[in-house]
Amino acid sequence: MTEDQQAQFRTADQGLFTQEMHSKSRNVLNRHRFNNCQTQVAAKSRLKEATPMAKPSTLYTRRLSRTESGLWLNLDESRSSLVQKDALRGYMDAFVSLSGALLYLSSVESNPIGGTAAYRDSVACTLCLVSVRMKPSFRKELLSLMIKSSLPFFRSASIVQVEALVNHSRNRNGIPFPLAYDLPAWVMPILETNGFQKAEQLCHYSAENISGRKAAIHGRQWDSHPDLARADALFRKAGMESGLSCSQAHLAVSVAAGLRSLKTLSVKGRALALTGFMPYGKRALVTVCLHDSEKLDVTQFAAGLLNLCVESRVKSLDLLLVGQGQRELVGSLAEICSSPFKRELLQMMRKVL
């Protein structure tokens, strides 16, 4: 073999050796990259396990039957001591017995977290939202959805508008549904977002330590049995005059009649005044009160209400729904019973479908 041939073989061997070294280097580098990728994937997997993504809650809402009203009452975890459980159940029975009463229960994973109550006023073609309950931890995420699921989306022959009464007071009176029909302030933003507009204002008035003596001005005697037919006619007339013709007031009259706590004052076959009067402990709840201002002096009407309180031996008085045209009545009551009245503003929210 010549020297030139030997040189060619040495060059070829060196080339093969160099290729082999480059191949080994690439393999080492690839294994290093693969190990790094595995480490990163494992780290991401551990991170996902440590911080799982929050799964959106699924809300299920259904209408309750009359016999299921106890499920709705169980939603109240901070019930006022004003109304005992058995008494509240009796008030709820009076509500669900009405043809326009609606109760809805909302649940997440079969656990009740809230509910709504509504009343369909067939005369005014109005649906009013009269109570909303939801656990605080779910309100931000699900309150709007729960309220939407309880209300009609479209106008119909029986419902042309929706109403809700919101209490803005920080120290809300604490009188629960179905005795009071005002909603807490935290419902207001949801109503505004869903197209409700501000309408008229009503009031809740309360007085403590009212006088224990009968009014010096003796009012007429209340009927031994309420005249329901004439009370309805008075409601339509006096409700418009006093600014208390809303569906919540109509509901208050209906519930009071069902509880046999509705009182009327009639003269010559004509109802001149009505009130839903419910004593409980040392407190009197006047769920609604109206009178014919043309036939009955407001001072006599105030005296009649106060005399009911005295006969029931109560020490405080709550007027749950007071219209803008009834300020003179509140002034007469304050003067006769020698006690100032505290006022809570109730904002009517209305949405025309």
DRENBA-629882 format. One record per residue (C-alpha): residue in three letters; y, z, x. Coordinates in Angstrom, 3 decimals, m for minus. Each point is the difference from the previous one (the first is absolute). Layout:
N
SITE  dolo     north        up      east
SITE   ALA         Y         Z         X
...
end
This chain:
353
SITE  dolo     north        up      east
SITE   MET     0.000     0.000     0.000
SITE   THR     3.343    m0.982     1.395
SITE   GLU     2.932     2.330     0.437
SITE   ASP     1.893    m1.737    m2.811
SITE   GLN    m2.856     0.570    m2.433
SITE   GLN    m0.239     3.658     1.017
SITE   ALA     3.738     0.436    m0.644
SITE   GLN    m0.355    m1.527    m3.489
SITE   PHE    m2.797     2.434    m0.912
SITE   ARG     2.060     2.991     1.206
SITE   THR     2.950    m1.151    m2.141
SITE   ALA    m2.215    m0.376    m3.102
SITE   ASP    m1.489     3.482     0.499
SITE   GLN     3.440     1.520     0.283
SITE   GLY     1.073    m1.760    m3.235
SITE   LEU    m3.014     1.337    m1.882
SITE   PHE     0.662     3.487     1.336
SITE   THR     3.631    m0.201    m1.065
SITE   GLN    m0.942    m1.163    m3.531
SITE   GLU    m2.526     2.807    m0.271
SITE   MET     2.616     2.587     0.981
SITE   HIS     2.515    m1.397    m2.505
SITE   SER    m2.656     0.083    m2.721
SITE   LYS    m0.820     3.647     0.758
SITE   SER     3.707     0.899    m0.072
SITE   ARG     0.437    m1.655    m3.396
SITE   ASN    m3.004     1.874    m1.370
SITE   VAL     1.386     3.314     1.206
SITE   LEU     3.397    m0.782    m1.516
SITE   ASN    m1.533    m1.044    m3.331
SITE   ARG    m2.074     3.184    m0.167
SITE   HIS     3.141     2.034     0.683
SITE   ARG     1.894    m1.791    m2.779
SITE   PHE    m2.929     0.430    m2.410
SITE   ASN    m0.183     3.726     0.756
SITE   ASN     3.756     0.308    m0.604
SITE   CYS    m0.307    m1.786    m3.365
SITE   GLN    m2.842     2.287    m1.018
SITE   THR     2.101     3.035     0.930
SITE   GLN     2.960    m1.275    m2.035
SITE   VAL    m2.180    m0.760    m3.051
SITE   ALA    m1.588     3.446     0.204
SITE   ALA     3.432     1.630     0.271
SITE   LYS     1.286    m1.913    m3.034
SITE   SER    m3.105     0.940    m1.930
SITE   ARG     0.492     3.684     0.827
SITE   LEU     3.683    m0.279    m1.003
SITE   LYS    m0.943    m1.458    m3.401
SITE   GLU    m2.500     2.784    m0.543
SITE   ALA     2.568     2.620     0.952
SITE   THR     2.807    m1.446    m2.214
SITE   PRO    m1.498    m1.778    m3.019
SITE   MET     2.323    m2.099    m2.183
SITE   ALA     1.073     1.677    m3.269
SITE   LYS    m1.711    m1.644    m2.951
SITE   PRO     2.295    m0.620    m3.001
SITE   SER    m0.834     2.181    m2.987
SITE   THR    m1.355    m1.782    m3.075
SITE   LEU     1.444     1.326    m3.245
SITE   TYR    m1.997    m0.088    m3.213
SITE   THR     1.846     0.750    m3.262
SITE   ARG    m1.588     0.329    m3.412
SITE   ARG     1.121     1.076    m3.445
SITE   LEU    m1.359     3.337    m1.200
SITE   SER    m1.419     0.599    m3.439
SITE   ARG     1.250     2.843    m2.192
SITE   THR    m2.964     2.178     0.986
SITE   GLU     0.796    m0.443     3.721
SITE   SER     3.480     1.537    m0.030
SITE   GLY    m1.354     2.988     1.952
SITE   LEU    m0.457    m2.278     3.026
SITE   TRP     3.703    m0.804    m0.106
SITE   LEU     0.996     3.667    m0.328
SITE   ASN    m2.058     0.828     3.099
SITE   LEU     2.406    m2.112     2.089
SITE   ASP     2.658     2.715    m0.218
SITE   GLU    m0.512     2.203     3.066
SITE   SER     3.296     1.884    m0.317
SITE   ARG     0.141     0.715    m3.692
SITE   SER     2.811     2.237    m1.126
SITE   SER    m0.925     3.479    m1.191
SITE   LEU     2.066    m0.782    m3.086
SITE   VAL    m2.927    m1.635    m1.729
SITE   GLN    m3.511     1.346     0.264
SITE   LYS    m2.917    m2.381     0.338
SITE   ASP    m1.343     0.402    m3.545
SITE   ALA     3.425    m0.415    m1.591
SITE   LEU     0.730    m3.112     2.060
SITE   ARG    m3.308    m1.472    m1.096
SITE   GLY     1.038     0.524    m3.627
SITE   TYR     3.305    m1.784     0.629
SITE   MET    m1.878    m2.874     1.636
SITE   ASP    m2.278    m0.278    m3.039
SITE   ALA     3.094    m0.496    m2.162
SITE   PHE     1.175    m2.800     2.315
SITE   VAL    m3.278    m1.925     0.264
SITE   SER    m0.442     0.134    m3.784
SITE   LEU     3.004    m2.327    m0.362
SITE   SER    m0.809    m3.690    m0.424
SITE   GLY     2.483    m0.967     2.732
SITE   ALA    m1.224     2.464     2.644
SITE   LEU    m1.299    m1.425     3.289
SITE   LEU    m1.533     1.875     2.952
SITE   TYR    m0.990    m1.631     3.303
SITE   LEU    m1.943     1.501     2.921
SITE   SER     0.180    m1.462     3.528
SITE   SER    m2.657     0.617     2.645
SITE   VAL    m0.745    m0.830     3.632
SITE   GLU    m3.694    m0.058     0.940
SITE   SER    m0.844     1.690    m3.327
SITE   ASN     2.419     2.874     0.725
SITE   PRO     2.847     0.407    m2.540
SITE   ILE     3.363    m0.094     1.798
SITE   GLY     2.478    m0.604    m2.825
SITE   GLY     0.671    m1.171    m3.514
SITE   THR     2.608    m1.082    m2.496
SITE   ALA     0.710     0.672    m3.663
SITE   ALA     1.826    m2.423    m2.278
SITE   TYR     0.968    m0.228    m3.653
SITE   ARG     0.230    m3.207    m2.026
SITE   ASP     2.778     0.280    m2.585
SITE   SER    m0.922    m2.563    m2.645
SITE   VAL     3.328     0.379    m1.842
SITE   ALA     2.199    m0.739     3.032
SITE   CYS    m2.567    m2.372     1.607
SITE   THR     0.332     2.101     3.148
SITE   LEU    m2.453     1.435     2.493
SITE   CYS     1.297     3.147     1.702
SITE   LEU    m1.475     1.441     3.162
SITE   VAL    m0.034     3.741    m0.709
SITE   SER    m1.889     1.520     2.923
SITE   VAL    m1.020    m0.940     3.551
SITE   ARG    m2.214     2.055     2.280
SITE   MET    m1.257    m0.854     3.482
SITE   LYS    m1.048     1.975     3.052
SITE   PRO     2.846    m0.072     2.576
SITE   SER    m2.148    m1.514     2.779
SITE   PHE    m0.589    m3.164    m2.081
SITE   ARG     3.473    m0.580    m1.432
SITE   LYS     1.411    m2.195     2.773
SITE   GLU    m2.950    m2.393    m0.050
SITE   LEU    m1.186    m0.026    m3.611
SITE   LEU     2.660     1.337    m2.397
SITE   SER     1.535    m3.402    m0.724
SITE   LEU    m3.406    m1.563    m0.619
SITE   MET    m1.033     2.819    m2.336
SITE   ILE     3.155    m0.305    m2.107
SITE   LYS    m0.307    m3.797    m0.158
SITE   SER    m3.577     0.264    m1.229
SITE   SER     1.152     2.204    m2.906
SITE   LEU     2.778    m2.256    m1.302
SITE   PRO     0.031    m3.386    m1.752
SITE   PHE     0.952    m3.058     2.035
SITE   PHE     1.099    m2.226    m2.879
SITE   ARG     1.958     0.272    m3.218
SITE   SER    m2.073     0.138    m3.179
SITE   ALA     0.538     0.387    m3.727
SITE   SER    m0.644     3.761     0.271
SITE   ILE     1.768     0.780     3.320
SITE   VAL     3.329    m1.510     1.031
SITE   GLN     1.207     2.645     2.471
SITE   VAL    m1.162     2.925     2.142
SITE   GLU     1.838     3.322     0.421
SITE   ALA    m0.242     2.990     2.325
SITE   LEU     2.106     3.173     0.150
SITE   VAL     0.594     1.373     3.516
SITE   ASN     1.152     3.536     0.814
SITE   HIS     2.204     0.050     3.123
SITE   SER     0.181     3.796     0.268
SITE   ARG    m1.396     1.515     3.204
SITE   ASN    m0.934     3.153    m1.890
SITE   ARG    m1.737    m1.789    m2.837
SITE   ASN    m0.725     2.191    m3.022
SITE   GLY    m3.770    m0.142     0.588
SITE   ILE    m0.906    m0.487    m3.654
SITE   PRO    m3.065    m2.241     0.121
SITE   PHE    m1.095    m2.968    m2.050
SITE   PRO    m0.762    m0.285    m2.913
SITE   LEU     2.856     2.381    m0.862
SITE   ALA     2.581    m1.790     2.154
SITE   TYR     0.225    m3.734     0.671
SITE   ASP     2.274    m0.219     3.059
SITE   LEU    m1.378    m1.332     3.291
SITE   PRO     0.640     1.506     3.475
SITE   ALA     2.648    m1.522     2.256
SITE   TRP    m2.551    m1.510     2.438
SITE   VAL    m0.926    m2.563    m2.670
SITE   MET     3.528    m1.496    m0.106
SITE   PRO    m0.252    m2.333     3.075
SITE   ILE    m3.225    m1.503    m1.325
SITE   LEU     1.557    m0.671    m3.414
SITE   GLU     3.027    m1.686     1.589
SITE   THR    m2.255    m2.142     2.199
SITE   ASN    m1.914    m1.121    m3.083
SITE   GLY     3.063    m1.208    m1.881
SITE   PHE     1.086     3.045    m2.025
SITE   GLN     3.740     0.349    m0.625
SITE   LYS     2.082     3.124    m0.655
SITE   ALA     0.934     0.490    m3.653
SITE   GLU     1.316     3.051    m1.899
SITE   GLN    m0.194     3.602     1.200
SITE   LEU    m1.548     2.920    m1.863
SITE   CYS    m0.011     3.691     0.927
SITE   HIS    m2.240     3.044     0.141
SITE   TYR     1.824     3.276    m0.720
SITE   SER    m1.342     3.504     0.566
SITE   ALA     1.361     3.519    m0.461
SITE   GLU    m1.393     3.359     1.072
SITE   ASN     0.476     3.429    m1.572
SITE   ILE     1.176    m1.279    m3.350
SITE   SER     1.291     2.600    m2.447
SITE   GLY    m2.570     1.919    m2.004
SITE   ARG     2.083     0.254    m3.164
SITE   LYS     0.086    m2.483    m2.843
SITE   ALA     2.932    m2.373    m0.123
SITE   ALA     2.998     1.286    m1.893
SITE   ILE     0.186    m3.393    m1.711
SITE   HIS    m3.100    m0.192    m2.156
SITE   GLY    m1.403    m3.494    m0.147
SITE   ARG    m2.032    m1.402    m2.817
SITE   GLN    m3.687     0.848    m0.195
SITE   TRP    m2.534    m2.294     1.619
SITE   ASP    m2.577    m1.592    m2.326
SITE   SER    m3.274     1.884    m0.379
SITE   HIS    m1.784    m3.325     0.576
SITE   PRO     1.609    m2.890     1.880
SITE   ASP     0.867    m3.118    m1.949
SITE   LEU    m1.386    m2.637     2.383
SITE   ALA     1.078    m3.037    m1.991
SITE   ARG     3.611     1.134    m0.259
SITE   ALA    m0.068     1.170     3.614
SITE   ASP    m0.743    m3.590     1.044
SITE   ALA     3.002    m1.278    m1.955
SITE   LEU     2.214     2.679     1.587
SITE   PHE    m1.256    m0.933     3.469
SITE   ARG     1.064    m3.621    m0.442
SITE   LYS     3.473     0.968    m1.236
SITE   ALA     0.852     3.047     2.144
SITE   GLY    m1.762    m1.363     3.076
SITE   MET     2.398    m2.929     0.239
SITE   GLU     3.046     2.238    m0.521
SITE   SER    m1.034     2.564     2.604
SITE   GLY    m1.231    m2.419     2.660
SITE   LEU    m3.564     1.208    m0.451
SITE   SER    m1.780    m2.992    m1.511
SITE   CYS    m2.274    m0.638     2.995
SITE   SER    m3.776    m0.199    m0.276
SITE   GLN    m0.364     3.314     1.875
SITE   ALA     1.834     1.740    m2.870
SITE   HIS    m2.200    m1.765    m2.543
SITE   LEU    m3.041     1.187     1.948
SITE   ALA     1.338     3.572     0.020
SITE   VAL     0.258    m0.048    m3.798
SITE   SER    m3.545    m1.364    m0.339
SITE   VAL    m1.533     2.549     2.391
SITE   ALA     1.868     2.883    m1.682
SITE   ALA    m1.337    m1.164    m3.371
SITE   GLY    m3.527    m0.081     1.417
SITE   LEU     0.399     3.536     1.347
SITE   ARG     1.498     1.191    m3.309
SITE   SER     3.116     1.080     1.860
SITE   LEU     2.338    m2.506    m1.630
SITE   LYS     2.581     1.649    m2.250
SITE   THR     2.300    m1.651    m2.504
SITE   LEU     2.984     1.236    m1.994
SITE   SER     0.410    m1.727    m3.355
SITE   VAL     2.493     0.204    m2.845
SITE   LYS    m0.572    m1.710    m3.348
SITE   GLY    m2.826    m2.104     1.330
SITE   ARG     1.871    m1.165     3.080
SITE   ALA    m0.814     1.061     3.579
SITE   LEU     3.143     1.221     1.753
SITE   ALA    m1.545     1.233     3.268
SITE   LEU    m3.233    m0.053     1.976
SITE   THR    m1.287     1.629     3.154
SITE   GLY    m3.179     0.263     2.014
SITE   PHE    m0.046     3.748     0.690
SITE   MET    m2.769     1.527     2.128
SITE   PRO     0.133     3.639     1.132
SITE   TYR    m2.106     0.787     3.065
SITE   GLY     0.099     3.472     1.418
SITE   LYS     3.662     0.944     0.350
SITE   ARG     1.203    m3.586     0.044
SITE   ALA     0.884    m2.353    m2.866
SITE   LEU    m0.454    m3.725     0.511
SITE   VAL     2.051    m2.260    m2.250
SITE   THR    m1.622    m3.352     0.678
SITE   VAL     2.446    m1.859    m2.252
SITE   CYS     2.804     0.971    m2.420
SITE   LEU     2.074    m2.173    m2.334
SITE   HIS     2.265     0.601    m2.981
SITE   ASP     2.055    m1.954    m2.521
SITE   SER     3.543     0.653     1.203
SITE   GLU     1.469    m1.185    m3.329
SITE   LYS    m1.927     2.513    m2.116
SITE   LEU    m0.584     2.930     2.370
SITE   ASP     2.555     1.683     2.232
SITE   VAL    m1.017     0.119     3.662
SITE   THR     0.692     3.759     0.150
SITE   GLN    m2.422     0.638    m2.855
SITE   PHE    m2.613    m2.162     1.725
SITE   ALA     0.459     1.933     3.276
SITE   ALA    m0.285     3.287    m1.916
SITE   GLY    m3.234    m1.203    m1.581
SITE   LEU    m1.497    m0.805     3.406
SITE   LEU     1.056     3.345     1.437
SITE   ASN    m1.471     1.873    m2.967
SITE   LEU    m3.353    m1.661     0.681
SITE   CYS     0.204     1.380     3.551
SITE   VAL     0.813     3.501    m1.268
SITE   GLU    m2.830    m0.053    m2.529
SITE   SER    m2.392    m1.095     2.765
SITE   ARG     1.285     2.743     2.349
SITE   VAL     0.579    m2.355     2.897
SITE   LYS     2.456     0.681     2.806
SITE   SER     0.739    m3.530     1.236
SITE   LEU     0.572    m3.383    m1.583
SITE   ASP    m0.687    m3.535     1.250
SITE   LEU     1.361    m3.100    m1.701
SITE   LEU    m2.246    m2.658     1.531
SITE   LEU     1.745    m3.134    m1.304
SITE   VAL     3.732    m0.013    m0.731
SITE   GLY     2.010    m3.165    m0.658
SITE   GLN     3.580    m0.662     1.069
SITE   GLY     1.134     0.501    m3.595
SITE   GLN    m1.387     3.552    m0.146
SITE   ARG     2.360     1.733     2.420
SITE   GLU     1.708     1.796    m2.872
SITE   LEU    m3.358     1.453    m1.029
SITE   VAL    m0.581     1.388     3.516
SITE   GLY     3.515     1.489     0.010
SITE   SER    m0.614     1.711    m3.347
SITE   LEU    m3.307     1.434     1.202
SITE   ALA     1.600     1.330     3.195
SITE   GLU     2.769     1.649    m1.999
SITE   ILE    m2.298     1.594    m2.589
SITE   CYS    m2.652     1.301     2.396
SITE   SER     2.554     1.083     2.644
SITE   SER    m1.874    m1.676     2.828
SITE   PRO     0.907    m2.980     2.225
SITE   PHE    m2.256    m3.044     0.008
SITE   LYS    m1.300    m1.691     3.134
SITE   ARG    m0.110    m3.801    m0.127
SITE   GLU    m2.469    m2.460     1.550
SITE   LEU     0.842    m3.711    m0.188
SITE   LEU    m2.704    m2.369    m1.218
SITE   GLN     0.498    m3.671     0.902
SITE   MET    m1.482    m2.558    m2.375
SITE   MET    m1.515    m2.972     1.840
SITE   ARG    m0.720    m3.124    m2.022
SITE   LYS    m1.657    m3.348     0.684
SITE   VAL     0.214    m2.842    m2.518
SITE   LEU    m3.123    m2.156     0.134
end
